[in-house]
Amino acid sequence: MSFQLFSSEWLFKMNDKKDKILGRSELDDQDKASIAELFDEEIVPRLRDLHARIGTVSCDFAGEEYKNWIIRFKSRGGDFDIVDFEYDEEACSFDLDL
């Protein structure tokens, strides 16, 4: 049996490459701003119609590359705040036009 030693820098680079390939890289501020803008334009009116108060919504409305990201939201008066972005490999979406 043989063992190979890898530097922590090499492992970090390999994990970063794997995350990018699998779509698990962190969202940067520009990604979050783009998703938040689309959330306000496309999702908030539907949440109002559904009388939503708190919950989660898949980010697939922002594009295929965000389909495994989820927004946690809460209502604030007649508006909605994004509380957090979370990665979920098993995320799925459904139509909000019920």
DSSP file (Angstrom, degrees, kcal/mol; ACC not computed):
  #  RESIDUE AA STRUCTURE BP1 BP2  ACC     N-H-->O    O-->H-N    N-H-->O    O-->H-N    TCO  KAPPA ALPHA  PHI   PSI    X-CA   Y-CA   Z-CA
    1    1 A M              0   0    0      0, 0.0     2,-0.3     0, 0.0     0, 0.0   0.000 360.0 360.0 360.0 135.1    0.0    0.0    0.0
    2    2 A S        -     0   0    0      2,-0.0     2,-0.4     0, 0.0     0, 0.0  -0.899 360.0-152.6-121.7 151.6    1.4    3.4   -0.9
    3    3 A F        -     0   0    0     -2,-0.3     2,-0.4     2,-0.0     0, 0.0  -0.925   3.9-152.7-120.2 144.8    0.4    6.9    0.3
    4    4 A Q        -     0   0    0     -2,-0.4     2,-0.5     2,-0.0    -2,-0.0  -0.960   9.2-145.1-117.4 137.1    0.7   10.1   -1.5
    5    5 A L        -     0   0    0     -2,-0.4     2,-0.4     0, 0.0    -2,-0.0  -0.851  15.8-168.9 -99.7 133.6    1.1   13.4    0.3
    6    6 A F        -     0   0    0     -2,-0.5     2,-0.1     3,-0.0    -2,-0.0  -0.945  23.7-115.7-121.4 143.0   -0.5   16.5   -1.2
    7    7 A S     >  -     0   0    0     -2,-0.4     4,-2.2     1,-0.1     5,-0.2  -0.415  24.1-120.5 -72.6 153.8    0.1   20.1   -0.2
    8    8 A S  H  > S+     0   0    0      1,-0.2     4,-2.3     2,-0.2     5,-0.1   0.836 114.6  56.9 -63.9 -31.4   -2.9   21.9    1.2
    9    9 A E  H  > S+     0   0    0      2,-0.2     4,-2.3     1,-0.2    -1,-0.2   0.914 107.0  47.7 -65.3 -42.7   -2.5   24.5   -1.6
   10   10 A W  H  > S+     0   0    0      2,-0.2     4,-2.4     1,-0.2    -2,-0.2   0.921 112.3  49.2 -64.1 -44.2   -2.9   21.7   -4.2
   11   11 A L  H  X S+     0   0    0     -4,-2.2     4,-2.6     1,-0.2     5,-0.2   0.898 110.1  51.6 -62.9 -39.7   -5.9   20.3   -2.4
   12   12 A F  H  X S+     0   0    0     -4,-2.3     4,-2.4     2,-0.2    -1,-0.2   0.924 110.6  48.1 -62.0 -44.7   -7.5   23.7   -2.3
   13   13 A K  H  X S+     0   0    0     -4,-2.3     4,-2.3     2,-0.2    -2,-0.2   0.902 112.7  48.5 -62.9 -41.2   -7.0   24.2   -6.0
   14   14 A M  H  X S+     0   0    0     -4,-2.4     4,-2.5     2,-0.2    -2,-0.2   0.910 112.4  47.6 -67.5 -41.7   -8.4   20.8   -6.8
   15   15 A N  H  X S+     0   0    0     -4,-2.6     4,-2.7     2,-0.2    -2,-0.2   0.889 111.2  51.9 -65.0 -38.2  -11.5   21.4   -4.6
   16   16 A D  H  X S+     0   0    0     -4,-2.4     4,-2.2     2,-0.2    -2,-0.2   0.914 110.8  47.6 -63.9 -43.1  -12.0   24.8   -6.1
   17   17 A K  H  X S+     0   0    0     -4,-2.3     4,-2.3     2,-0.2    -2,-0.2   0.921 112.8  48.9 -62.9 -43.8  -11.9   23.3   -9.6
   18   18 A K  H  X S+     0   0    0     -4,-2.5     4,-2.6     1,-0.2     6,-0.2   0.914 110.3  51.4 -62.5 -42.9  -14.3   20.6   -8.6
   19   19 A D  H  X>S+     0   0    0     -4,-2.7     5,-3.7     1,-0.2     6,-0.7   0.901 111.0  47.7 -61.6 -41.0  -16.7   23.2   -7.0
   20   20 A K  H  <5S+     0   0    0     -4,-2.2     3,-0.5     3,-0.2    -1,-0.2   0.897 112.3  49.0 -67.9 -39.2  -16.6   25.2  -10.2
   21   21 A I  H  <5S+     0   0    0     -4,-2.3    -2,-0.2     1,-0.2    -1,-0.2   0.910 116.6  42.1 -65.0 -41.9  -17.3   22.2  -12.4
   22   22 A L  H  <5S-     0   0    0     -4,-2.6    -1,-0.2    -5,-0.2    -2,-0.2   0.461 116.3-113.6 -85.6  -1.3  -20.2   21.1  -10.1
   23   23 A G  T  <5S+     0   0    0     -4,-0.6    -3,-0.2    -3,-0.5    45,-0.1   0.744  80.9 122.6  79.4  23.0  -21.5   24.7   -9.8
   24   24 A R      < +     0   0    0     -5,-3.7    -4,-0.2    -6,-0.2    -5,-0.1   0.237  30.0 126.2-104.6  14.1  -20.7   25.0   -6.1
   25   25 A S  S    S-     0   0    0     -6,-0.7     3,-0.0     1,-0.1    -9,-0.0  -0.353  71.3 -92.2 -68.9 155.7  -18.5   28.0   -6.2
   26   26 A E        -     0   0    0      1,-0.1     2,-0.4    61,-0.0    -1,-0.1  -0.300  39.7-110.4 -65.1 149.5  -19.5   30.8   -3.8
   27   27 A L        -     0   0    0     -3,-0.1     2,-0.1    58,-0.1    -1,-0.1  -0.669  32.7-142.9 -78.7 133.4  -21.8   33.5   -5.2
   28   28 A D     >  -     0   0    0     -2,-0.4     4,-2.4     1,-0.1     5,-0.2  -0.392  30.8 -95.2 -89.2 176.5  -19.9   36.8   -5.6
   29   29 A D  H  > S+     0   0    0      1,-0.2     4,-2.3     2,-0.2     5,-0.2   0.851 125.4  53.2 -61.1 -35.7  -21.5   40.2   -4.9
   30   30 A Q  H  > S+     0   0    0      2,-0.2     4,-2.4     1,-0.2    -1,-0.2   0.914 109.1  48.9 -66.7 -42.6  -22.4   40.7   -8.6
   31   31 A D  H  > S+     0   0    0      1,-0.2     4,-2.7     2,-0.2     5,-0.2   0.943 112.9  47.8 -59.1 -48.4  -24.2   37.3   -8.7
   32   32 A K  H  X S+     0   0    0     -4,-2.4     4,-2.6     1,-0.2    -2,-0.2   0.886 111.6  49.8 -62.0 -40.1  -26.1   38.1   -5.6
   33   33 A A  H  X S+     0   0    0     -4,-2.3     4,-2.2    -5,-0.2    -1,-0.2   0.910 112.1  47.8 -66.1 -41.9  -27.1   41.6   -6.9
   34   34 A S  H  X S+     0   0    0     -4,-2.4     4,-2.1     2,-0.2    -2,-0.2   0.923 114.3  46.0 -64.0 -44.9  -28.2   40.1  -10.3
   35   35 A I  H  X S+     0   0    0     -4,-2.7     4,-2.7     1,-0.2    -2,-0.2   0.911 111.8  52.0 -64.3 -42.6  -30.3   37.4   -8.5
   36   36 A A  H  X S+     0   0    0     -4,-2.6     4,-2.3    -5,-0.2    -1,-0.2   0.887 108.6  50.9 -62.6 -39.4  -31.8   40.0   -6.1
   37   37 A E  H  X S+     0   0    0     -4,-2.2     4,-2.0     2,-0.2    -1,-0.2   0.932 113.3  44.3 -63.6 -46.2  -32.8   42.2   -9.0
   38   38 A L  H  X>S+     0   0    0     -4,-2.1     4,-3.3     2,-0.2     5,-0.7   0.872 110.5  56.3 -65.7 -36.7  -34.6   39.4  -10.8
   39   39 A F  I  X>S+     0   0    0     -4,-2.7     5,-2.6     1,-0.2     4,-1.2   0.934 109.5  45.7 -58.1 -47.5  -36.1   38.2   -7.5
   40   40 A D  I  <5S+     0   0    0     -4,-2.3    -2,-0.2     3,-0.2    -1,-0.2   0.887 119.8  40.5 -63.6 -39.5  -37.6   41.7   -7.0
   41   41 A E  I  <5S+     0   0    0     -4,-2.0    -2,-0.2    -5,-0.2    -1,-0.2   0.908 131.4  17.9 -77.0 -43.3  -38.9   41.8  -10.6
   42   42 A E  I  <5S+     0   0    0     -4,-3.3     4,-0.4    -5,-0.2    -3,-0.2   0.817 129.2  33.8-103.5 -36.3  -40.1   38.3  -11.2
   43   43 A I  I  X<S+     0   0    0     -4,-1.2     4,-2.4    -5,-0.7     3,-0.4   0.870 103.9  64.3 -96.4 -40.9  -40.7   36.5   -7.8
   44   44 A V  H  ><S+     0   0    0     -5,-2.6     4,-2.5     1,-0.2     5,-0.2   0.897 100.7  52.9 -55.9 -44.9  -41.8   39.2   -5.4
   45   45 A P  H  > S+     0   0    0      0, 0.0     4,-2.0     0, 0.0    -1,-0.2   0.894 111.4  47.5 -59.2 -35.9  -45.1   39.9   -7.2
   46   46 A R  H  > S+     0   0    0     -3,-0.4     4,-1.8    -4,-0.4    -2,-0.2   0.884 109.8  52.3 -69.9 -38.5  -45.9   36.2   -7.1
   47   47 A L  H  <>S+     0   0    0     -4,-2.4     5,-2.7     2,-0.2     4,-0.3   0.891 108.7  51.1 -64.7 -38.0  -45.1   35.9   -3.4
   48   48 A R  H ><5S+     0   0    0     -4,-2.5     3,-1.5    -5,-0.2    -2,-0.2   0.934 108.5  51.3 -62.2 -45.3  -47.4   38.9   -2.8
   49   49 A D  H 3<5S+     0   0    0     -4,-2.0    -1,-0.2     1,-0.3    -2,-0.2   0.843 112.3  46.8 -60.1 -33.2  -50.2   37.1   -4.7
   50   50 A L  T 3<5S-     0   0    0     -4,-1.8    -1,-0.3    -5,-0.1    -2,-0.2   0.427 110.2-124.6 -88.3   0.6  -49.6   34.0   -2.6
   51   51 A H  T < 5 +     0   0    0     -3,-1.5    -3,-0.2    -4,-0.3    -2,-0.1   0.867  45.8 179.2  56.5  39.4  -49.5   36.0    0.6
   52   52 A A      < +     0   0    0     -5,-2.7    -1,-0.2     1,-0.1     3,-0.1  -0.338  20.8 173.5 -69.7 152.7  -46.1   34.6    1.5
   53   53 A R        -     0   0    0      1,-0.5    22,-3.0    20,-0.1     2,-0.3   0.615  64.9  -1.2-126.9 -41.0  -44.4   35.7    4.6
   54   54 A I  E    S+A   74   0A   0     20,-0.3    -1,-0.5    26,-0.1     2,-0.3  -0.987  80.7  96.4-153.8 145.9  -41.2   33.6    5.0
   55   55 A G  E     -A   73   0A   0     18,-2.0    18,-2.7    -2,-0.3     2,-0.3  -0.997  56.7 -74.6 166.8-163.3  -39.7   30.8    3.0
   56   56 A T  E     -A   72   0A   0     -2,-0.3     2,-0.4    16,-0.2    16,-0.2  -0.959  28.4-169.2-131.5 148.8  -37.2   29.6    0.4
   57   57 A V  E     -A   71   0A   0     14,-2.0    14,-3.1    -2,-0.3     2,-0.1  -0.999  27.4-115.7-139.0 135.6  -37.2   29.9   -3.4
   58   58 A S  E >   -A   70   0A   0     -2,-0.4     3,-0.6    12,-0.2    12,-0.2  -0.413  18.2-137.9 -65.8 144.8  -34.9   28.2   -5.9
   59   59 A C  G >  S+     0   0    0     10,-2.9     3,-2.4     7,-0.5     4,-0.2   0.246  74.2 110.8 -88.8  12.8  -32.7   30.6   -7.9
   60   60 A D  G >   +     0   0    0      7,-0.3     3,-1.4     1,-0.3    -1,-0.2   0.707  63.4  74.1 -63.4 -16.6  -33.3   28.8  -11.2
   61   61 A F  G <  S+     0   0    0     -3,-0.6    -1,-0.3     1,-0.2     3,-0.1   0.720  93.3  55.5 -63.6 -20.3  -35.3   31.8  -12.3
   62   62 A A  G <  S-     0   0    0     -3,-2.4    -1,-0.2     1,-0.3    -2,-0.2   0.472 127.5 -68.0 -91.8  -4.1  -31.9   33.6  -12.7
   63   63 A G    X   -     0   0    0     -3,-1.4     3,-1.9    -4,-0.2    -1,-0.3  -0.493  50.7 -76.3 131.9 159.0  -30.5   30.9  -15.0
   64   64 A E  G >  S+     0   0    0      1,-0.3     3,-1.6     2,-0.2     4,-0.2   0.807 120.5  63.8 -56.4 -35.3  -29.4   27.3  -15.2
   65   65 A E  G 3  S+     0   0    0      1,-0.3    -1,-0.3    -3,-0.1     3,-0.2   0.660 105.9  46.1 -67.9 -13.9  -26.1   28.1  -13.4
   66   66 A Y  G X  S+     0   0    0     -3,-1.9     3,-2.1    -7,-0.2    -7,-0.5   0.264  76.1 110.2-108.6  10.6  -28.0   29.1  -10.2
   67   67 A K  T <  S+     0   0    0     -3,-1.6    -7,-0.3     1,-0.3    -1,-0.1   0.731  79.6  49.9 -63.3 -22.3  -30.5   26.1  -10.1
   68   68 A N  T 3  S+     0   0    0     -3,-0.2    20,-3.4    -4,-0.2     2,-0.4   0.299  93.9  92.5 -98.2   9.5  -28.8   24.7   -7.0
   69   69 A W  E <   - B   0  87A   0     -3,-2.1   -10,-2.9    18,-0.2     2,-0.4  -0.828  59.3-160.2-103.1 143.8  -28.9   28.0   -5.1
   70   70 A I  E     -AB  58  86A   0     16,-3.0    16,-2.6    -2,-0.4     2,-0.5  -0.953   9.1-142.6-125.4 140.9  -31.8   28.9   -2.8
   71   71 A I  E     -AB  57  85A   0    -14,-3.1   -14,-2.0    -2,-0.4     2,-0.5  -0.886   8.2-152.3 -99.8 131.0  -32.9   32.2   -1.5
   72   72 A R  E     +AB  56  84A   0     12,-2.8    11,-3.3    -2,-0.5    12,-1.3  -0.916  28.1 178.3 -96.4 128.3  -34.2   32.5    2.1
   73   73 A F  E     -AB  55  82A   0    -18,-2.7   -18,-2.0    -2,-0.5     2,-0.3  -0.862  20.3-168.5-130.1 162.7  -36.6   35.4    2.3
   74   74 A K  E     -AB  54  81A   0      7,-2.0     7,-3.0    -2,-0.3   -20,-0.3  -0.984  28.6-109.8-145.2 152.8  -38.9   37.1    4.7
   75   75 A S  E     - B   0  80A   0    -22,-3.0     2,-0.3    -2,-0.3     5,-0.3  -0.534  23.0-172.4 -83.4 150.3  -41.6   39.7    4.3
   76   76 A R  E >   - B   0  79A   0      3,-3.3     3,-2.0    -2,-0.2     2,-0.4  -0.812  65.3 -57.0-141.7  96.2  -41.2   43.2    5.5
   77   77 A G  T 3  S-     0   0    0     -2,-0.3    -1,-0.1     1,-0.3    -2,-0.0  -0.552 120.7 -20.1  65.7-124.9  -44.5   45.2    5.2
   78   78 A G  T 3  S+     0   0    0     -2,-0.4    -1,-0.3    -3,-0.1     2,-0.2   0.325 131.7  70.8 -94.0   6.8  -45.4   44.9    1.5
   79   79 A D  E <  S-B   76   0A   0     -3,-2.0    -3,-3.3   -31,-0.0     2,-0.4  -0.612  72.7-129.2-117.2 176.0  -41.8   44.1    0.5
   80   80 A F  E     -B   75   0A   0     -5,-0.3     2,-0.4    -2,-0.2    -5,-0.2  -0.986  10.8-152.7-130.6 140.0  -39.5   41.1    0.8
   81   81 A D  E     -B   74   0A   0     -7,-3.0    -7,-2.0    -2,-0.4     2,-0.6  -0.898  18.8-128.4-108.8 139.4  -35.9   40.9    2.1
   82   82 A I  E     -B   73   0A   0     -2,-0.4    -9,-0.3    -9,-0.2     3,-0.1  -0.790  24.8-176.8 -82.8 122.0  -33.4   38.2    1.1
   83   83 A V  E     -     0   0A   0    -11,-3.3     2,-0.3    -2,-0.6   -10,-0.2   0.849  59.0 -19.6 -87.6 -39.6  -32.1   36.8    4.3
   84   84 A D  E     -B   72   0A   0    -12,-1.3   -12,-2.8     2,-0.0     2,-0.4  -0.989  49.5-127.0-164.2 159.2  -29.5   34.4    2.9
   85   85 A F  E     -B   71   0A   0     -2,-0.3     2,-0.4   -14,-0.2   -14,-0.2  -0.959  31.5-175.5-112.1 137.0  -28.3   32.4   -0.2
   86   86 A E  E     -B   70   0A   0    -16,-2.6   -16,-3.0    -2,-0.4     2,-0.4  -0.995  22.1-131.9-137.3 139.3  -27.7   28.7    0.4
   87   87 A Y  E     +B   69   0A   0     -2,-0.4     2,-0.3   -18,-0.2   -18,-0.2  -0.757  27.3 174.4 -89.3 134.8  -26.4   26.0   -1.9
   88   88 A D    >   -     0   0    0    -20,-3.4     3,-1.8    -2,-0.4    -2,-0.0  -0.912  23.7-159.4-143.9 112.6  -28.4   22.8   -2.1
   89   89 A E  T 3  S+     0   0    0     -2,-0.3    -1,-0.1     1,-0.3   -20,-0.1   0.772  97.5  49.0 -60.8 -26.0  -27.5   20.0   -4.5
   90   90 A E  T 3  S+     0   0    0    -22,-0.1    -1,-0.3     2,-0.1   -22,-0.1   0.185  81.2 138.6-101.2  16.3  -31.1   18.6   -4.2
   91   91 A A    <   +     0   0    0     -3,-1.8     2,-0.3   -23,-0.1   -22,-0.0  -0.306  25.4 175.6 -62.5 142.3  -32.8   21.9   -4.9
   92   92 A C        -     0   0    0    -24,-0.0     2,-0.3     2,-0.0   -34,-0.2  -0.953  15.4-141.6-141.5 162.7  -35.8   21.8   -7.1
   93   93 A S        -     0   0    0     -2,-0.3     2,-0.3   -36,-0.1   -36,-0.0  -0.798   8.1-163.8-123.2 166.0  -38.3   24.4   -8.2
   94   94 A F        -     0   0    0     -2,-0.3     2,-0.3   -36,-0.1   -36,-0.1  -0.967  37.8 -86.4-144.3 160.6  -42.0   24.6   -8.9
   95   95 A D        -     0   0    0     -2,-0.3     0, 0.0     1,-0.1     0, 0.0  -0.494  25.2-159.4 -71.8 127.8  -44.2   27.1  -10.7
   96   96 A L  S    S+     0   0    0     -2,-0.3     2,-1.6     1,-0.2    -1,-0.1   0.464  73.2  93.3 -85.7  -2.3  -45.4   30.0   -8.5
   97   97 A D              0   0    0      1,-0.2    -1,-0.2     0, 0.0    -2,-0.1  -0.528 360.0 360.0 -88.2  69.3  -48.3   30.7  -10.9
   98   98 A L              0   0    0     -2,-1.6    -1,-0.2     0, 0.0    -2,-0.1   0.455 360.0 360.0 -82.9 360.0  -50.7   28.5   -9.0
